[in-house]
Amino acid sequence: MGNVRVDDKNDTDILVKDILNLKGNEIYSIDAEETLPVAVSKMVEKDVGSLMVTKKHDGWGQITFYEILRAIKDSKGNLKYLQVKDVMVEKIVFGHPEDSMKDIKSLMIDKKIRYLPILDKDILVGIMSFRDIARAALNLATHENSMLKRYIKNWPRA
């Protein structure tokens, strides 16, 4: 299971870098000048819920299915001429590879973030979603369960 952190309560926790190693760190992006229909097509084609937005000389932005759904509502379904830059999130919160799964779960819940970009020394190295966290938590629980069963099976008889 890679690097596992043990906190004060003796709970184990997996690190973001290990979750990225398990899921891969593919990052899909789109230009801020593209239209929302292009963004929707790309998200469906890549089976992702977010895209990082490249902005010329101005860092990153992010667009998720939530911003697109809100734009559909606000425009009464007419996305044809809306651009990604019109609806994207510009103030992005980032996670880091050494963060624990518990830390990023709390961060994502507190900040209402569905997709968390991960930065390592100012380099974007992946995107973390709640689905990724759930999968990692399930893997960790399965691993711990297996270890406990092995321990109980080898329990010395009195």
QUIDA-V111262 format. One record per helix or strand of 3 or more residues. SS is the DSSP state (@ for helix, = for strand). FROM is the first residue (numbers start at 0). LEN is the number of residues. If there is no record, write none. Layout:
BEGIN
SS;FROM;LEN
SS;FROM;LEN
END
This chain:
BEGIN
=;3;3
=;11;4
@;15;8
=;28;3
@;35;11
=;49;5
=;59;5
@;64;10
@;83;4
=;93;3
@;100;11
=;114;6
=;122;7
@;129;24
END
